[in-house]
Structure formats: structure tokens, C-alpha cells
């Protein structure tokens, strides 16, 4: 079986995330984003890759959107309303609620300000959202009879989710963007140990291991405070939702504590609505906010006031949260143009900026930035980059791979150079294959396939009981796949064998394959009875010859040294067969006595159908040797016993 | 008022799992977890846990530390989240439609499954997420609890009565008391009352009060649970608006919450007030104070809506008061008729268990006749039984099967032999039980040795003299002596004795109808075994031994395929294919590297 992964966007790149996968014969699109660095057709993923004729509904089984950022959902109305995809679309409730706001905002900027044509309309966005099926976390959803999806909490932004996708026994996890460390308003990403065949993970911060959260926060607050104390203006470009709320909570608490009076503004009309969403979806925030929301809602800000356009003429100092985050348009760009020439001012770039945007040029340290063909700006203000974006860093990515126990990893949503570093680290640390496909490049991953069968519970029970009675040594291979820090494993090993739960059971039985029915695994005996096949019994009677003289000599020698008794080995009738039986019994007891019950009476040893006896009739005696008989059903045991007997009798020579 | 269930008949230590259906059904949980030797796990939905946390606090039986310790032990789940336990148990909560987070449980072990249907509602105009009947699809046994009694007033038929009563009182400037818990269908009732008053043009002169120590928490919390609500309510958050009306009224200041009647409540009182809260038993709490305050005036009224209470008895001490009294119990629970209807839509279960209050008689064979279901009686395919307090009931669950995954590596070494439509193959391996998943893999060398000690080989087929002789000739035995003993003559079973020399040693094979005995020296027994199996395998000609030529011919089956498969099996190995039918749903796959 093969799982195929093709990134249409976000392959060795950040922006327009769109990944196609084929798993168990199902085709699924993961995210449908736009690229903010482009204004031409490169803005959207190349959907013609999927189908030249546009029968997208036919080709795809479903579309899954991980979160509301435009580089993950920006192309969705274009794809559904203008390309004509009409199949199911899945996203979480908060994503479904917030996504249309951002799409509308983006549409306005593109169409109303830049005067673009042939763009999706407000009605398109509404129609598109009607096709969306909202999902809850952990809820398993059957898209059709074979395809199951399940969402897990991803942190990152409100409503961000990772998706587990399963067809038959093949599975895949797509992380979207995620954050492995909790912040002031969101929890950290978490996933069950689902052991996916493939993990497709973002790798925005593949090479970064960020310093501790606390010091980052202190750093951020100090920079802001220093700047305003000096009379400068601080501009913080953000997206209306997500990081903004985190930074607002941070600054709000700091202002409260330091009793600062410098005004803080939030530039977008969306804020009020956005905060309302946060209040309604408080279940998606972190535990602390959840537990206190009845008394004090974190999203009712005291110090942060809405921004009005006229404020731009005020002397300052002030702190302004301005949208959008990459300075590509809107208030943040306007403020930047105004404030950039003054070295007293400061810009704090909290997020990641897509190549090609003004934001990325600022981050690159350019001193003169061409904004469009008519304007260019001298950049004299202080530029601070604060890695506040809620992506997992290298440590977090490794942690997630360990948490879900992925068998293969595919890296997307990151820079090519840093991906290579992370890739080699994953391969050495986990010993699993790792891929970083470019856009349009197919990765094919072979999965070992397993066959689901139904095992009779009584069969399992019989073997479980047998194994626990026999106190056999644990036959499980040393767990090499387990990471050494797995404390439960260590704990299990420290337990005495009797109470340690069995993780492997040796088992044998008969597979029954009936056409049109599930394959069953049952007791062989039962199967044969049901099938009505004629049973045939075979019994073996073999004579095991041994050298009686040598045996006697060996015994006499031993006796002589041991007892020196006068009677030993005397003229009394010495029964070599009885002695041989004794020898065999002792040898069997030590070889297999732990596993099967041995019975001994005067002239014979019995193990199940196997009997080892001394010859009784004169005719038999004449030939010498021991007689061993067994039913063919115990052939395996008999073979083992024969070898033990041979060894035991040979050793006397 | 507060009585624990009788746990005396159960060894609580042996209880592995407790499933909670809704927050009304967990008041004994702190007792169970904190005061008994119960050590199992507990599952409930998130809203159940949160409402349970505040609800349990109302009962003086526990202190806050007990409740916290108990609540912390509950593992939260969401609807349709699969929980796997102990390798073979699967639990899934399905929406019951009764209140926020109310759930019915699907319990699956191996191939058998049980649906536990507790307080449920199939009404579609309420705020909780709709009843999810899919748990009945697979269930072989259905256990129903808390069904609506016969003759109860449904919510839809009773609510108009309540609204009319409230409107009448408000119109004559009277106060209305609605004793009830701040949860469940109250949220719908309040909405219906408000819409009715709005319709009548009375909303401008009315105010709502919720009086309970937990009112504020319950109201606020319920409004952030949009994901647990009916689709029509879910849509509200996309606007964004509070999904439940009380959130909007509270924002506008039309409705207020109070911890008790003391304090701000009296001073806030300006208009006719509709008061929700207290306890429907009317024996303690704010309703007692309010009845003292307002009970004397005839323009006020009290409406009792709680269906599980004997409302007449509750009102008994206040029968002399002037206040207008109305009993309108509203029952949203599913009735047995509705359960039958719902089950008709799905595969019929083998057993249905209902509380004995819903049956009229139980026959000696354990089947029961239902009190109020239309024409529903036990059939051989579907048996109805009644369960009673403290009476154990044994469910005859058929043979159990567990789902196990056969590894590719092991499957490759399996050579099934077909007998008509059935193929069988003997296999052995090591079953790893890990992370709720059982996988059968080839056993290690040591494991195979242990397995060999316990293996029981099976042989089928009949011996054939001709083939045996041919086989003997092939391994170089020149002149075997064949003696046939007749049944009648020798007063014993007919047998054929073949005596020969192999590798210079004496050996004999005695063939009877269902049995063959091989006697030989130990040194040559392997050779004779091989010979024998070959004979059984290749006896293509009808066996001459028994003369019964129309007997079905069968090939031998080998248990240990590792050793003998090459010998017994004639064709190429057969590989098994996965059973899930995924013929690719699309004719083409993505063609690579076009961009």
C-alpha cells in the first residue's frame, strides 16, 4: 500500500498551504491557502494539477482546513465558488466562525483598495462557508464508509487543529500550524499516540530553539516601555486574531502593574467582534482563562482603546497594534510609512513575514524600502524582531513526532535550508524516513499493511491462561522503538514478572477464510469439527536403542567412588531400563518441566499422549532399548522429547 | 431528599469503568470515589463534569475537597470520541439530546456491543445537540433507563400552558415563581416565555431573576457550549451572538442572577418578576422565602414544571396561601414508544432491557411484555426483558471475537488450503497487545520452541495402500510384506500390515480405518513420518482400504506449516488481501511532477 503526498503550496516554502494526499484510494486536500507575497496567479495554489477539466468534486473526497490564517484558508472561496468544488469541507467551529471575517477583510483590501477584478465576492464567501461542516475536537467523523477524520488541539490560534486521517489501517496526521508550549491565552498542542504512517508537520521554526517564554516576554515589554518612555511611538503589526490577543493580554497586565498611562490602540474594527468570538469560544483557550472567565473575562481590556484614523496626527507617545501583520497593506503600512523615518520610533515584528512583503524587507534590515512604484520610505526607526509567533520550534516538532510515534515524516511550511537541517536530525534521532518535497513533487510512502481478522476470545483466553501458568520468560523483543525516557516502560520492567502485564502472547490456531465473511482465527480443533473433515489418527511406536553396558559401567564407576558400599553393583539383578528411565525423567524435567506436566509411574513416563516405557514382553526386551510412543498430534513435543532422550542416554557413555 | 444508591450487592473494587450520562446522574459519585474502595475509571462529557462540579456543591453531604477530588478523577470525552480501554473495550459517548453534554453510551467488546440509553430526548426544538441514534445501529443489546412514563405531558404540549399562565400573571402585575434547577430545559422554557411575552407586548415591564448559588456560573458556562448545542443554536455563534437567549438578556440588563433572595434582589425589584431557581420540593432555599413574601397576594403565581417531583405534595404546606398555583410538568424524556420507533430505523438488537416500571408482566422465560408500547412483544430475534432493582440479569452474549491485525510478514508465510468455499490455514505467532491494538506477528525463535511444546497437529484424510507402496518404492524399499487381516475372521478391526526394511532397520505400518500405527526404530522415524504424510497428501485415488469410494476425499492439514508446507502444499503461496473494500474511488491518481 502506498500513501502519496504532493504539496501544491507550502512545499519548501511558507504561504498558500495546500497539500494533496492519496491514502487508501482516497484523495484529500489539506488546507487551501493563499500566498501573501504575490498579487498574481501565484497567489493561489495551482489547482489545475488536480484536474485539467475542473471536476474537483469528482477527484477529491474532502477538503480539511486546519485553522483560519489566510495562508491556510485564503483560497477556499476561490476553489469552491470559482473553481466549482462542491464536496465536503471540514474545519473546527471557531475556524468556521472567524475564517469568513478574515476572508472578507482580505477581499476588501484586494478589491476595494487595490481595485482588483475577478476576485471572489462577499456572497462567494458566504456560500462557501455554507458548505463547511464544523467538527469538534476528538470527535471521530466518518466522511464515508472508509474514511475517518479526527481533530486534535493544536494551540497556535483559536480553533487551530491537527487532523488525524485514517482509511482502513493506514493513517496520516496533518498538523497545520501548531505550538507545543502553552501561552497566555492558548494551551499547547496535544495528540494521542495514534502511530500514523505519515506525519505531515509544519517546520516554520525548524532551526530555532527559542529561549524561555518568560525572558521573551520580559524582553518584549522592556523594549516597548523604553521606547514610550523616550517619547517614541511603537507600532506592532499583527493580525486581528491570534497573536494580537496574546500580546494584548501581556501588555494589558504590564500596564496595569506598572500603572502606565501611555495610550494603547488597536487598529481594526474587527477587535470588538474578535474579542466576542474569544468569549464565546473560551473552551478553546487555556485552562486559566477558562476557569476564571465567569468572574473576569480576559478579553475585556481596560487599557486598550480602538484606533481612529485621526490619531495618526497625535504627537505620541503611543502603542498601536496595527493590522495586517506583514505590513503589506492597511493601517499597519500607513503607520509604518508615517513613522519609519523617525529613529525614536520602534517597530516590533512579532510574527513571521512572507518573502516579498514590506514586513520581510523590514526584517531583512533594508534601509530604503520601495513600497510601490510611486513611494519609497527611509527606514530609520528601530526594528525589533520578536519571535512570538506560535509555531513549534525544533524541540517542539521533535516532541510531537515522539508523542504520536510517526513512522514517516513529511516537512512542509518552512524554508528549504532549515528543513534540510531538521530532516537529518529527525532521521538520525528517530531512525525514520523524512521528506521535504517541493511544490508539485510527489512523495510516495510504502506502508506495511496489516490484515484485520477476528480472533476467537476463547482462543486468546486459553493461551493467556497457559502463558501465565507456565511463567514463561517474556518473549517480547527488547523494545527498541521505545524512547528511553518512557517512564512507564521502565516502571513495567521493574515489576516482578507475575504482576507485569503481558504485552505479548504466544498463540496458535487455525485461520478460516470464508468468502464474503471476515477472516476468523479459531481453535484448530473446533474448525475441524465444524468443517466435517475426516480426522486421521496416527500413532508412532519407536524403539530407542541405547548402550546398556556403557550405561551400567558409568553407573558402577560413579557408585564406586561415591559409596564404596559392598552391595553396590553387586550380583543382584540390575535393571538398566529402570535406570535409563530415571535418567530420562530427570533430563526431561529440567528441559521442559516448566512448560508441560510430566507424570511418572513405575515403568513409564507420560506426557500428554507420549509414553516412554521399558519393554515388558520378552520379545521386546530381547531387542533392548526404551519404547517411545505418541500420537501424531503431539509430534512437535515428541520430537523435542526424543532429542532430550538421545542426549540423556548418550551422556552416560 | 438525598439518598445514596445501595451498593451493598456489588464488589466496588471489581468495577472497572463508570459511565456518566448527564450531570443529574452523578450525585453519588463523590461517595463512590472518596468513601469506597472503587478504583476504576470514570468517563463523562466535559459539560457533564462542569455542571456536575457546581451541582454537587449544592448538597451538604460532601465538602468541597471531596467534590474536587472526585471531579478530578473523571476523564472528559466528547461525543463520538473513541475511548479504548484494556485492549478490547471501546467506549463512545453519543448525544442524548436531553441537556448540555447528556450522553448515551456505546460499549463495544470484540464483536458484541451494548447501547446504554439513559435520559434522552428526541425533541428537535430544544437547545442541546440532537439525539444521535447511530449508537443503535450496531448494538446487539440495548439497555434503556429513565424513560418517560405513560401519560406524561410532553414539553411541546405543556409549554404553551406555562407561557399563558406567566403572561396572565405579568399582565396583572404579579410575580411568577418557577422552582427549578438552573439547567436543562429551563434554558428553552425561559426563551419560550420571553418570546411569548414579547408577542403579547409585555416584555418592557418584566424582569427575570435566577436565584441560586450557582446561577451565575451555570448561565455563563452554558453559553460557551455552542459546540454541544443543536445546529440552530450553533449557528448563533457565527454571528457572533450568545447562543442561549439568557446571555443576550443578561447583557441588556433584563435578567439578573442572585446568590440568594437576601441583598440586591429586593432593591432591584421594579417590575413584575419571573423568578427561576430554588428547589422544586419547596422545602428549602429561596422559594420558601419568596412564598412567604409573595404567597399572600392572589395576583402572583407559582408554576411547577419539574416532572420527576410529586408537585401536589410539594405544594401541600402552602395550600392556604392566596397565590395562584399551577402544576404543569414538562417532560422532554423519550418514551418507550419513541424508543421503539427509533429502533425500527436501525438493525434490531437481540436484547432490549427496560426498567420494570415500563413493563406489565414478566414471563417465566425472562421475556417481558411492555406496558405502553404499541404491539411490541418479544420475538426470537429481539427479546424484551425488564430489569429490577438489585436483581442481576444475565445477558446471553454469543461467542466473542476480538479484532486482531495480522502482520504482513506473518501473512506471507500462510498457505491456506481450500475446501469448497472455505479455506483454512494453521498459523502460529506472537500476539502483541499494545496501545489497545492487537497484532499477530511471527514468533521469535525462542517463542517458536515454546509453541512447539504445546502445538497439537491435526491430520485429515485417509491412508491409501497403493500410494504408500509407491512412496516406499520411491525411497528405495524393495519388497515390503503386506498382510491383510480381515475383520470377521480375527475378531478385531480390519487392518493392513506393511512390514519393510528402511535404512537397514525393521519397520512396520499398520493401517486401520481411522488410525495408522507406525512402529520403527527411533533412527528412522523421521523418514517414515515424511513418507506417511506424503501418502496422506497424495492419495488421489479413492482409498482402497475402506472400499467406501464415495467418501469425501480430503487432504491432510498441517499445523506446523514452517516445516512441512513445501511438502504438503502443491501450488504457489497464496497471499491474503485486506478485507476492507477500497477499490479506489477515483479512476486516476494525481500524476506527479507537472508543475
Interface residues (C-beta under 8 A of the other chain):
Chain A: X4 X6 X8 X20 X22 X24 X25 X26 X27 X46 X49 X50 X58 X59 X61 X93 X96 X97 X100 X129 X134 X136 X137 X138 X139 X140 X141 X146 X150 X167 X168 X169 X193 X195 X273 X276 X277 X279 X280 X281 X282 X283 X293 X294 X439 X440 X441 X442 X448 X449 X450 X451 X452 X453 X454 X455 X456 X457 X458 X460 X463 X466 X470 X472 X473 X475 X476 X477 X502 X503 X504 X505 X506 X507 X508 X509 X510 X511 X512 X513 X514 X515 X518 X519 X520 X521 X524 X525 X527 X528 X531 X533 X534 X535 X536 X537 X538 X539 X540 X541 X542 X543 X544 X545 X592 X595 X596 X625 X628 X632 X633 X634 X635 X636 X637 X639 X640 X642 X646
Chain B: X46 X77 X78 X79 X80 X81 X82 X110 X111 X216 X217 X220 X221 X223 X224 X225 X226 X227 X234 X237 X238 X240 X242 X243 X399 X400 X401 X402 X403 X404 X405 X406 X407 X408 X409 X411 X414 X416 X419 X421 X422 X423 X424 X425 X426 X427 X428 X429 X430 X431 X432 X433 X434 X435 X438 X439 X440 X443 X444 X446 X447 X449 X450 X451 X452 X453 X454 X455 X456 X457 X458 X459 X460 X461 X462 X463 X514 X515 X516 X517 X518 X519 X520 X521 X522 X523 X525 X529 X532 X536 X551 X552 X554 X556 X557 X559 X560 X576 X577 X578 X579 X580 X581 X582 X583 X584 X585 X586 X588 X589 X590 X592 X593 X594 X595
